[in-house]
Amino acid sequence: MAIDASGDLWRGEDFEDLADFLREYQPGGYAVQQVSEAVCVGCAGKYFSVMADDLEGCVQRICVACGDASYIADSADCVNDADLEECACPCGGEEFAAVVGFAFRSDGEVRWVSIGLRCLKDGSLGVYADWKIEYSPTAHLLELT
């Protein structure tokens, strides 16, 4: 399916729709060059409740299937300063498919991380957090989705 952009909120049905939405959004004004689907390490589940603090750049995902919780990208580094709040779609849905988008500097290091979510209840697409990466090396961030 192609993204449905006819209403107030864009809607999609799968990973590709969410990845395309994130690329179109260009968090931080930078082109998203890589998008990784969030998959639970414990059970390979792809649906999550999500806690985020966009100001601190901190996101935690909790697998709906097994309850395994993990931090995305370098979120674990700032969790002590974060005020994590549960993400919710405007429709009230609180379970999502998630992707992590990466924008890179010319030297190949990660410049920007963005978290895209697709509501499982109504298919709404959104960027719930994004933040700048100001250090290197950053290759390890690509594994922390």
DSSP file (Angstrom, degrees, kcal/mol; ACC not computed):
  #  RESIDUE AA STRUCTURE BP1 BP2  ACC     N-H-->O    O-->H-N    N-H-->O    O-->H-N    TCO  KAPPA ALPHA  PHI   PSI    X-CA   Y-CA   Z-CA
    1    1 A M              0   0    0      0, 0.0     2,-0.2     0, 0.0    12,-0.2   0.000 360.0 360.0 360.0 146.6    0.0    0.0    0.0
    2    2 A A        -     0   0    0      1,-0.1    15,-0.1    10,-0.1     2,-0.1  -0.597 360.0 -84.0 -87.4 157.6    1.1    3.6   -0.6
    3    3 A I        -     0   0    0     -2,-0.2     2,-0.8     1,-0.1     9,-0.2  -0.377  37.0-134.7 -61.0 137.1    0.9    6.1    2.2
    4    4 A D  B     +A   11   0A   0      7,-2.6     7,-2.1     1,-0.1     3,-0.3  -0.865  33.6 165.7 -95.8 106.2   -2.6    7.7    2.6
    5    5 A A        +     0   0    0     -2,-0.8    -1,-0.1     5,-0.2     5,-0.1   0.100  44.3 104.5-105.7  20.0   -1.9   11.4    3.0
    6    6 A S  S    S+     0   0    0      3,-0.1    -1,-0.2     5,-0.1     4,-0.1   0.731  74.8  50.4 -78.5 -21.8   -5.5   12.5    2.3
    7    7 A G  S    S-     0   0    0      2,-0.5     4,-0.0    -3,-0.3     0, 0.0  -0.249 104.3 -83.2-103.2-168.1   -6.5   13.3    5.9
    8    8 A D  S    S+     0   0    0     -2,-0.1     2,-0.4     1,-0.1    -1,-0.0   0.864 117.6  43.1 -64.3 -36.8   -5.0   15.3    8.8
    9    9 A L  S    S-     0   0    0    117,-0.0    -2,-0.5   115,-0.0     2,-0.2  -0.900  88.4-122.4-112.5 139.9   -2.7   12.4    9.7
   10   10 A W        -     0   0    0     -2,-0.4   115,-2.7   115,-0.4     2,-0.3  -0.552  31.8-159.2 -75.5 145.6   -0.8   10.2    7.2
   11   11 A R  B     +AB   4 124A   0     -7,-2.1    -7,-2.6   113,-0.3     2,-0.3  -0.934  15.1 169.2-129.4 151.3   -1.6    6.5    7.4
   12   12 A G        -     0   0    0    111,-2.3    -9,-0.1    -2,-0.3   -10,-0.1  -0.912  28.4-143.9-150.4 176.2    0.2    3.4    6.4
   13   13 A E  S    S+     0   0    0     -2,-0.3     2,-0.3   -12,-0.2    -1,-0.1   0.557  71.2  18.4-123.0 -13.8    0.1   -0.4    6.7
   14   14 A D  S  > S-     0   0    0    -13,-0.1     4,-2.0   109,-0.1     5,-0.2  -0.840  86.1 -78.2-151.2-177.5    3.6   -1.7    6.8
   15   15 A F  H  > S+     0   0    0     -2,-0.3     4,-3.0     1,-0.2     5,-0.2   0.905 121.9  54.0 -56.1 -46.4    7.3   -1.1    7.4
   16   16 A E  H  > S+     0   0    0      1,-0.2     4,-2.7     2,-0.2    -1,-0.2   0.892 107.3  50.7 -60.7 -40.8    7.8    0.4    4.0
   17   17 A D  H  > S+     0   0    0      2,-0.2     4,-2.3     1,-0.2    -1,-0.2   0.934 113.6  45.1 -61.3 -45.6    5.1    3.0    4.5
   18   18 A L  H  X S+     0   0    0     -4,-2.0     4,-2.3     2,-0.2    -2,-0.2   0.901 113.5  49.6 -66.5 -41.1    6.6    4.0    7.9
   19   19 A A  H  X S+     0   0    0     -4,-3.0     4,-2.3     2,-0.2    -2,-0.2   0.921 111.6  48.8 -63.2 -44.0   10.1    4.2    6.4
   20   20 A D  H  X S+     0   0    0     -4,-2.7     4,-2.3    -5,-0.2    -2,-0.2   0.896 110.0  52.2 -62.5 -40.5    8.9    6.3    3.5
   21   21 A F  H  X S+     0   0    0     -4,-2.3     4,-2.3     2,-0.2    -2,-0.2   0.927 109.7  48.8 -60.1 -46.1    7.1    8.6    5.9
   22   22 A L  H  X S+     0   0    0     -4,-2.3     4,-1.6     1,-0.2    -2,-0.2   0.897 110.8  50.2 -63.4 -40.9   10.3    9.1    8.0
   23   23 A R  H  < S+     0   0    0     -4,-2.3     9,-0.4     1,-0.2    -1,-0.2   0.900 111.7  48.6 -63.6 -39.9   12.3    9.8    4.9
   24   24 A E  H  < S+     0   0    0     -4,-2.3    -2,-0.2     1,-0.2    -1,-0.2   0.880 108.4  54.5 -65.6 -39.3    9.8   12.4    3.8
   25   25 A Y  H  < S-     0   0    0     -4,-2.3    -1,-0.2    -5,-0.2     4,-0.2   0.849  85.9-161.3 -65.2 -37.4    9.7   14.0    7.2
   26   26 A Q    ><  -     0   0    0     -4,-1.6     3,-2.4    -5,-0.1     4,-0.1   0.963  15.8-138.9  50.3  66.5   13.5   14.6    7.3
   27   27 A P  G >  S+     0   0    0      0, 0.0     3,-1.6     0, 0.0    -1,-0.1  -0.216  84.1  12.1 -53.7 139.1   13.9   15.1   11.1
   28   28 A G  G 3  S-     0   0    0      1,-0.3     3,-0.1    -3,-0.1    -2,-0.1   0.500 127.7 -77.2  71.0   2.8   16.3   17.8   11.9
   29   29 A G  G <  S+     0   0    0     -3,-2.4     2,-0.4     1,-0.3    -1,-0.3   0.556 102.8 121.8  83.8   7.8   16.3   18.9    8.3
   30   30 A Y    <   -     0   0    0     -3,-1.6    -1,-0.3    -4,-0.1     2,-0.2  -0.834  69.8-107.6-108.9 143.2   18.6   16.0    7.3
   31   31 A A        -     0   0    0     -2,-0.4     2,-0.6    -5,-0.1    73,-0.4  -0.482  30.6-127.0 -66.3 128.9   17.8   13.3    4.8
   32   32 A V        +     0   0    0     -9,-0.4    71,-0.3    -2,-0.2     3,-0.1  -0.706  31.5 177.2 -77.4 117.9   17.2   10.0    6.4
   33   33 A Q        +     0   0    0     69,-2.3     2,-0.4    -2,-0.6    70,-0.2   0.652  62.8  31.3-101.0 -19.4   19.6    7.6    4.7
   34   34 A Q  E     -C  102   0B   0     68,-1.6    68,-2.8     2,-0.0     2,-0.4  -0.996  60.1-170.0-141.9 135.9   19.0    4.4    6.6
   35   35 A V  E     -C  101   0B   0     -2,-0.4     2,-0.4    66,-0.2    66,-0.2  -0.994   6.5-167.9-126.9 127.8   15.8    3.1    8.3
   36   36 A S  E     -C  100   0B   0     64,-2.7    64,-2.7    -2,-0.4     2,-0.3  -0.942  19.9-128.0-116.5 136.0   15.9    0.0   10.6
   37   37 A E  E     -C   99   0B   0     -2,-0.4     2,-0.4    62,-0.2    62,-0.2  -0.635  27.0-118.8 -79.5 135.1   12.8   -1.8   11.8
   38   38 A A        +     0   0    0     60,-2.7     2,-0.4    -2,-0.3    60,-0.3  -0.623  38.3 177.0 -75.1 127.9   12.6   -2.3   15.6
   39   39 A V        -     0   0    0     -2,-0.4     7,-0.2     7,-0.0     2,-0.2  -1.000  33.3-112.6-135.3 131.0   12.5   -6.0   16.4
   40   40 A C     >  -     0   0    0      5,-2.9     4,-1.7    -2,-0.4    29,-0.0  -0.423  16.0-151.0 -64.1 129.5   12.5   -7.5   19.9
   41   41 A V  T  4 S+     0   0    0      1,-0.2    -1,-0.2    -2,-0.2    29,-0.0   0.837  93.3  52.9 -68.9 -33.3   15.7   -9.3   20.7
   42   42 A G  T  4 S-     0   0    0      1,-0.1    -1,-0.2     3,-0.0    -2,-0.0   0.885 133.5  -0.7 -72.4 -41.0   13.9  -11.7   23.0
   43   43 A C  T  4 S-     0   0    0      2,-0.1    -2,-0.2    25,-0.1    -1,-0.1   0.399  90.4-112.7-134.1   0.8   11.0  -12.9   20.9
   44   44 A A     <  +     0   0    0     -4,-1.7    -3,-0.1     1,-0.2     2,-0.0   0.653  61.1 159.3  68.6  17.9   11.4  -11.2   17.4
   45   45 A G        -     0   0    0      1,-0.1    -5,-2.9    -6,-0.1    -1,-0.2  -0.320  32.7-160.9 -67.2 154.6    8.2   -9.3   18.1
   46   46 A K        +     0   0    0     -7,-0.2     2,-0.4    51,-0.0    52,-0.4   0.180  61.7  85.9-124.3  15.8    7.6   -6.1   16.1
   47   47 A Y        +     0   0    0     50,-0.1    17,-2.7    48,-0.0    18,-0.5  -0.972  53.8 171.2-125.3 136.7    4.9   -4.4   18.2
   48   48 A F  E     -ED  63  96B   0     48,-3.0    48,-3.1    -2,-0.4     2,-0.4  -0.946  38.0-132.2-141.5 152.5    5.7   -2.1   21.1
   49   49 A S  E     -E   62   0B   0     13,-2.4    13,-3.0    -2,-0.3     2,-0.4  -0.844  41.8-148.3 -93.1 149.8    4.5    0.3   23.7
   50   50 A V  E     -E   61   0B   0     -2,-0.4    37,-3.4    44,-0.3     2,-0.4  -0.971  18.5-164.2-132.1 134.5    6.9    3.3   23.6
   51   51 A M  E     +EF  60  86B   0      9,-2.9     9,-2.8    -2,-0.4     2,-0.3  -0.945  23.6 174.6-112.9 136.0    8.1    5.7   26.2
   52   52 A A  E     -EF  59  85B   0     33,-2.6    33,-2.0    -2,-0.4     2,-0.3  -0.991  34.1-169.3-146.2 151.0    9.9    8.9   25.1
   53   53 A D  E  >> -E   58   0B   0      5,-2.5     5,-1.9    -2,-0.3     4,-1.3  -0.866  14.0-173.0-132.3  99.1   11.4   12.2   26.1
   54   54 A D  T  45S+     0   0    0     -2,-0.3    76,-0.2     1,-0.2    -1,-0.1   0.818  81.6  57.7 -65.8 -32.0   12.0   14.1   22.9
   55   55 A L  T  45S+     0   0    0      1,-0.2    -1,-0.2    28,-0.1    27,-0.0   0.892 115.0  35.7 -66.8 -38.9   13.8   16.9   24.7
   56   56 A E  T  45S-     0   0    0     -3,-0.3    -1,-0.2     2,-0.1    -2,-0.2   0.610 109.2-121.1 -88.0 -13.2   16.4   14.6   26.2
   57   57 A G  T  <5 +     0   0    0     -4,-1.3     2,-0.4     1,-0.2    -3,-0.2   0.970  63.0 142.6  69.4  54.1   16.5   12.3   23.1
   58   58 A C  E   < +E   53   0B   0     -5,-1.9    -5,-2.5    72,-0.1     2,-0.4  -0.991  22.3 171.3-135.0 125.0   15.5    9.2   25.0
   59   59 A V  E     -E   52   0B   0     13,-0.4    13,-2.5    -2,-0.4     2,-0.4  -0.998   8.8-172.6-137.8 132.7   13.2    6.4   23.8
   60   60 A Q  E     -EG  51  71B   0     -9,-2.8    -9,-2.9    -2,-0.4     2,-0.4  -0.977   8.9-157.8-120.9 137.1   12.4    3.0   25.3
   61   61 A R  E     -EG  50  70B   0      9,-2.8     9,-2.3    -2,-0.4     2,-0.5  -0.935   0.2-160.2-115.5 140.9   10.4    0.4   23.6
   62   62 A I  E     -EG  49  69B   0    -13,-3.0   -13,-2.4    -2,-0.4     7,-0.2  -0.978  24.6-121.6-121.9 120.3    8.6   -2.4   25.4
   63   63 A C  E  >  -E   48   0B   0      5,-2.8     4,-1.7    -2,-0.5   -15,-0.3  -0.378  10.6-150.3 -64.7 129.8    7.6   -5.5   23.4
   64   64 A V  T  4 S+     0   0    0    -17,-2.7    -1,-0.2     1,-0.2   -16,-0.1   0.854  93.9  49.1 -66.5 -35.5    3.9   -6.2   23.5
   65   65 A A  T  4 S+     0   0    0    -18,-0.5    -1,-0.2     1,-0.1   -17,-0.1   0.918 131.7   7.3 -74.3 -45.9    4.4   -9.9   23.1
   66   66 A C  T  4 S-     0   0    0      2,-0.1    -2,-0.2     0, 0.0    -1,-0.1   0.542  89.9-120.2-120.3  -8.8    7.1  -10.7   25.8
   67   67 A G     <  +     0   0    0     -4,-1.7     2,-0.2     1,-0.3    -3,-0.1   0.484  54.6 155.8  82.8   1.8    7.5   -7.4   27.8
   68   68 A D        -     0   0    0     -6,-0.1    -5,-2.8     1,-0.0     2,-0.4  -0.437  27.8-154.9 -63.9 131.5   11.2   -7.1   27.0
   69   69 A A  E     +G   62   0B   0     -7,-0.2     2,-0.3    -2,-0.2    -7,-0.2  -0.895  18.9 166.3-112.2 139.8   12.3   -3.5   27.3
   70   70 A S  E     -G   61   0B   0     -9,-2.3    -9,-2.8    -2,-0.4     2,-0.3  -0.994  31.8-118.6-149.4 154.3   15.2   -1.8   25.5
   71   71 A Y  E     -G   60   0B   0     -2,-0.3     2,-0.4   -11,-0.2   -11,-0.2  -0.687  29.0-125.4 -92.3 146.0   16.5    1.6   24.8
   72   72 A I    >   -     0   0    0    -13,-2.5     3,-2.0    -2,-0.3   -13,-0.4  -0.748  65.3 -34.6 -95.9 137.3   16.9    2.9   21.3
   73   73 A A  T 3  S-     0   0    0     71,-4.3     3,-0.4    -2,-0.4    -2,-0.1  -0.301 127.5 -19.2  55.0-126.7   20.2    4.2   20.0
   74   74 A D  T >  S+     0   0    0      1,-0.2     3,-1.5     2,-0.1     4,-0.4   0.095  99.7 118.8 -98.5  23.3   22.1    6.1   22.8
   75   75 A S  G X>  +     0   0    0     -3,-2.0     3,-1.5     1,-0.3     4,-0.6   0.825  65.2  65.0 -58.9 -34.4   19.0    6.6   24.9
   76   76 A A  G 34 S+     0   0    0     -3,-0.4     3,-0.5     1,-0.3     4,-0.3   0.782  93.3  64.2 -60.9 -24.8   20.4    4.5   27.8
   77   77 A D  G <4 S+     0   0    0     -3,-1.5    -1,-0.3     1,-0.2    -2,-0.2   0.744 113.7  29.5 -70.4 -22.9   23.1    7.2   28.2
   78   78 A C  T X> S+     0   0    0     -3,-1.5     3,-1.3    -4,-0.4     4,-0.8   0.269  82.9 109.7-121.8  12.0   20.5    9.9   29.2
   79   79 A V  G >< S+     0   0    0     -4,-0.6     3,-0.6    -3,-0.5     5,-0.2   0.822  75.0  60.8 -61.2 -31.2   17.8    7.9   30.9
   80   80 A N  G 34 S+     0   0    0     -4,-0.3    -1,-0.3     1,-0.2    -2,-0.1   0.786 110.8  40.2 -67.3 -25.6   18.6    9.4   34.3
   81   81 A D  G <4 S+     0   0    0     -3,-1.3    -1,-0.2   -25,-0.1    -2,-0.2   0.504 100.4  99.9 -96.1  -6.5   17.9   12.9   33.0
   82   82 A A    <<  -     0   0    0     -4,-0.8     2,-0.5    -3,-0.6   -29,-0.0  -0.466  59.3-152.7 -87.2 152.2   14.8   11.9   31.0
   83   83 A D        -     0   0    0     -2,-0.2     2,-0.1   -25,-0.1   -31,-0.1  -0.783  28.0-157.6-116.3  81.1   11.2   12.2   31.9
   84   84 A L        -     0   0    0     -2,-0.5     2,-0.4    -5,-0.2   -31,-0.2  -0.385  12.2-175.0 -69.0 133.1    9.8    9.3   29.9
   85   85 A E  E     -F   52   0B   0    -33,-2.0   -33,-2.6    -2,-0.1     2,-0.2  -0.962  32.6-100.4-127.1 146.5    6.1    9.5   29.0
   86   86 A E  E     -F   51   0B   0     -2,-0.4   -35,-0.3   -35,-0.2     2,-0.2  -0.442  37.2-126.2 -67.6 132.0    4.0    6.9   27.2
   87   87 A C        -     0   0    0    -37,-3.4     2,-0.4    -2,-0.2   -37,-0.3  -0.553  31.3-177.3 -76.7 142.1    3.5    7.6   23.5
   88   88 A A        -     0   0    0     -2,-0.2     6,-0.2   -39,-0.1     5,-0.1  -0.998  23.6-126.6-143.1 138.9   -0.1    7.7   22.3
   89   89 A C    >   -     0   0    0      4,-3.0     3,-2.3    -2,-0.4    29,-0.0  -0.449  34.3-109.3 -73.8 153.6   -1.7    8.2   18.9
   90   90 A P  T 3  S+     0   0    0      0, 0.0    -1,-0.1     0, 0.0     0, 0.0   0.775 121.3  60.6 -55.2 -25.2   -4.3   10.9   18.6
   91   91 A C  T 3  S-     0   0    0      2,-0.1     3,-0.1     1,-0.0    -2,-0.0   0.582 123.8-105.4 -77.6  -8.9   -6.8    8.0   18.2
   92   92 A G  S <  S+     0   0    0     -3,-2.3    -1,-0.0     1,-0.3     2,-0.0   0.264  72.9 143.9 101.8 -10.2   -5.9    6.7   21.7
   93   93 A G        -     0   0    0      1,-0.1    -4,-3.0    -5,-0.1    -1,-0.3  -0.351  27.1-177.4 -64.2 142.3   -3.8    3.8   20.5
   94   94 A E        +     0   0    0     -6,-0.2     2,-0.4    -3,-0.1   -44,-0.3   0.154  56.0  84.3-128.3  16.4   -0.7    3.0   22.6
   95   95 A E        +     0   0    0    -46,-0.1    25,-2.6   -48,-0.0    26,-0.4  -0.982  57.6 173.9-124.1 137.2    0.8    0.1   20.6
   96   96 A F  E     -DH  48 119B   0    -48,-3.1   -48,-3.0    -2,-0.4     2,-0.4  -0.916  38.7-126.4-140.1 156.1    3.0    0.7   17.6
   97   97 A A  E     - H   0 118B   0     21,-2.1    21,-2.5    -2,-0.3     2,-0.4  -0.846  44.8-153.6 -90.1 144.4    5.3   -0.7   14.9
   98   98 A A  E     - H   0 117B   0    -52,-0.4   -60,-2.7    -2,-0.4     2,-0.3  -0.941  20.5-175.9-130.7 146.1    8.6    1.3   15.2
   99   99 A V  E     -CH  37 116B   0     17,-2.4    17,-2.1    -2,-0.4     2,-0.5  -0.955  16.4-143.4-131.9 155.4   11.4    2.3   13.0
  100  100 A V  E     -CH  36 115B   0    -64,-2.7   -64,-2.7    -2,-0.3     2,-0.4  -0.984  16.4-158.0-120.1 124.3   14.7    4.1   13.7
  101  101 A G  E     -CH  35 114B   0     13,-3.2    13,-2.1    -2,-0.5     2,-0.4  -0.810   3.6-160.3-104.1 143.2   16.0    6.5   11.0
  102  102 A F  E     -CH  34 113B   0    -68,-2.8   -69,-2.3    -2,-0.4   -68,-1.6  -0.981   7.4-166.4-125.4 131.0   19.6    7.6   10.7
  103  103 A A  E     - H   0 112B   0      9,-2.3     8,-3.5    -2,-0.4     9,-1.7  -0.925  21.6-148.3-107.7 141.5   21.0   10.6    8.9
  104  104 A F  E     - H   0 110B   0     -2,-0.4     6,-0.2   -73,-0.4     2,-0.1  -0.800   8.6-126.3-115.3 151.7   24.8   10.5    8.4
  105  105 A R    >   -     0   0    0      4,-3.3     3,-2.0    -2,-0.3     6,-0.1  -0.361  44.1 -96.2 -78.5 170.2   27.6   13.1    8.2
  106  106 A S  T 3  S+     0   0    0      1,-0.3    -1,-0.1     2,-0.1    -2,-0.0   0.741 125.6  59.0 -63.2 -22.5   29.9   13.1    5.2
  107  107 A D  T 3  S-     0   0    0      2,-0.1    -1,-0.3     1,-0.0     3,-0.1   0.406 121.3-106.1 -87.3   3.6   32.4   11.0    7.2
  108  108 A G  S <  S+     0   0    0     -3,-2.0     2,-0.2     1,-0.3    -2,-0.1   0.372  78.2 130.9  91.1  -4.6   29.8    8.3    7.6
  109  109 A E        -     0   0    0      1,-0.1    -4,-3.3    -5,-0.1    -1,-0.3  -0.515  69.1 -94.7 -80.2 151.2   29.1    9.0   11.3
  110  110 A V  E     +H  104   0B   0     -6,-0.2    -6,-0.3    -2,-0.2    25,-0.3  -0.469  41.6 175.1 -67.3 130.6   25.5    9.3   12.5
  111  111 A R  E     +     0   0B   0     -8,-3.5    22,-2.8     1,-0.3     2,-0.3   0.757  65.1  14.7-101.1 -39.0   24.3   12.9   12.6
  112  112 A W  E     -HI 103 132B   0     -9,-1.7    -9,-2.3    20,-0.3     2,-0.4  -0.999  57.2-157.9-146.5 140.6   20.7   12.5   13.6
  113  113 A V  E     -HI 102 131B   0     18,-2.8    18,-2.5    -2,-0.3     2,-0.4  -0.954  15.3-177.2-117.4 138.5   18.4    9.7   15.0
  114  114 A S  E     -HI 101 130B   0    -13,-2.1   -13,-3.2    -2,-0.4     2,-0.6  -0.996  17.0-145.5-139.2 145.0   14.7    9.7   14.6
  115  115 A I  E     -HI 100 129B   0     14,-3.1    13,-2.1    -2,-0.4    14,-0.9  -0.936  14.9-169.7-114.7 115.7   11.9    7.4   15.8
  116  116 A G  E     -HI  99 127B   0    -17,-2.1   -17,-2.4    -2,-0.6     2,-0.4  -0.864   4.8-166.9-104.8 138.7    8.9    6.8   13.6
  117  117 A L  E     -HI  98 126B   0      9,-2.9     9,-2.0    -2,-0.4     2,-0.5  -0.963  12.8-158.2-127.1 143.2    5.9    5.0   14.9
  118  118 A R  E     -HI  97 125B   0    -21,-2.5   -21,-2.1    -2,-0.4     7,-0.2  -0.983  27.2-126.6-118.3 118.8    2.8    3.5   13.1
  119  119 A C  E  >  -H   96   0B   0      5,-2.6     4,-1.7    -2,-0.5   -23,-0.2  -0.417   8.4-150.7 -65.3 131.2   -0.2    3.1   15.3
  120  120 A L  T  4 S+     0   0    0    -25,-2.6    -1,-0.2     1,-0.2   -24,-0.1   0.700  92.4  56.4 -75.6 -18.7   -1.6   -0.5   15.3
  121  121 A K  T  4 S-     0   0    0    -26,-0.4    -1,-0.2     1,-0.1   -25,-0.1   0.917 131.2  -0.1 -80.3 -45.7   -5.1    0.8   15.9
  122  122 A D  T  4 S-     0   0    0      2,-0.1    -2,-0.2     0, 0.0    -1,-0.1   0.407  91.7-114.2-129.1   2.0   -5.6    3.2   13.0
  123  123 A G     <  +     0   0    0     -4,-1.7  -111,-2.3     1,-0.2    -3,-0.1   0.532  54.6 162.5  79.3   5.6   -2.3    3.1   11.0
  124  124 A S  B     -B   11   0A   0   -113,-0.2    -5,-2.6    -6,-0.1     2,-0.4  -0.329  27.6-144.2 -62.0 140.4   -1.4    6.8   11.8
  125  125 A L  E     +I  118   0B   0   -115,-2.7  -115,-0.4    -7,-0.2     2,-0.3  -0.847  28.4 155.4-107.5 141.0    2.3    7.6   11.1
  126  126 A G  E     -I  117   0B   0     -9,-2.0    -9,-2.9    -2,-0.4     2,-0.6  -0.995  43.8-123.1-159.7 158.7    4.3   10.0   13.2
  127  127 A V  E     +I  116   0B   0     -2,-0.3   -11,-0.2   -11,-0.2     3,-0.1  -0.946  28.6 177.8-103.1 117.2    7.8   11.0   14.4
  128  128 A Y  E     +     0   0B   0    -13,-2.1     2,-0.3    -2,-0.6   -74,-0.2   0.621  62.9   4.4-100.0 -15.9    7.7   10.8   18.1
  129  129 A A  E     +I  115   0B   0    -14,-0.9   -14,-3.1   -76,-0.1    -1,-0.3  -0.956  57.0 171.0-163.7 148.5   11.3   11.8   18.9
  130  130 A D  E     +I  114   0B   0     -2,-0.3     2,-0.3   -16,-0.2   -16,-0.2  -0.960   8.4 176.6-158.2 148.4   14.5   12.8   17.1
  131  131 A W  E     -I  113   0B   0    -18,-2.5   -18,-2.8    -2,-0.3     2,-0.3  -0.997  28.8-108.3-155.9 156.5   17.8   14.1   18.3
  132  132 A K  E     -I  112   0B   0     -2,-0.3     2,-0.5   -20,-0.2   -20,-0.3  -0.595  22.9-142.2 -85.7 143.4   21.3   15.2   17.1
  133  133 A I        +     0   0    0    -22,-2.8     5,-0.0    -2,-0.3   -24,-0.0  -0.940  18.7 179.2-106.4 123.3   24.3   13.0   17.7
  134  134 A E        +     0   0    0     -2,-0.5     2,-0.3     2,-0.0   -23,-0.1  -0.073  54.7  58.5-118.9  33.3   27.4   15.2   18.6
  135  135 A Y  S    S-     0   0    0    -25,-0.3   -25,-0.1   -24,-0.0    -2,-0.0  -0.912  71.5 -99.7-146.6 173.1   30.1   12.6   19.1
  136  136 A S  S    S+     0   0    0     -2,-0.3     2,-0.2     1,-0.1   -27,-0.0  -0.970  79.3  47.3-153.4 158.0   31.9    9.8   17.3
  137  137 A P        +     0   0    0      0, 0.0    -1,-0.1     0, 0.0   -28,-0.0   0.514  59.0 164.6 -75.8 160.7   32.4    7.0   16.7
  138  138 A T    >   +     0   0    0     -2,-0.2     3,-1.9     2,-0.1     4,-0.5   0.333  36.7 110.2-128.6   4.9   28.7    6.1   16.2
  139  139 A A  G >  S+     0   0    0      1,-0.3     3,-1.2     2,-0.2     4,-0.3   0.817  73.7  65.2 -55.7 -32.5   28.6    2.8   14.5
  140  140 A H  G >  S+     0   0    0      1,-0.2     3,-1.2     2,-0.2     4,-0.5   0.767  88.6  68.9 -62.5 -25.0   27.2    1.1   17.6
  141  141 A L  G X  S+     0   0    0     -3,-1.9     3,-1.0     1,-0.3   -68,-0.3   0.811  87.4  65.7 -64.5 -29.2   24.0    3.1   17.3
  142  142 A L  G <  S+     0   0    0     -3,-1.2    -1,-0.3    -4,-0.5    -2,-0.2   0.716 101.8  48.9 -67.1 -19.7   23.0    1.2   14.2
  143  143 A E  G <  S+     0   0    0     -3,-1.2     2,-0.9    -4,-0.3    -1,-0.3   0.569  94.3  77.9 -93.4 -11.3   22.6   -1.9   16.2
  144  144 A L    <         0   0    0     -3,-1.0   -71,-4.3    -4,-0.5    -1,-0.2  -0.471 360.0 360.0-101.6  62.4   20.5   -0.4   19.0
  145  145 A T              0   0    0     -2,-0.9    -1,-0.2   -73,-0.2   -73,-0.1   0.396 360.0 360.0-107.0 360.0   17.1   -0.2   17.3
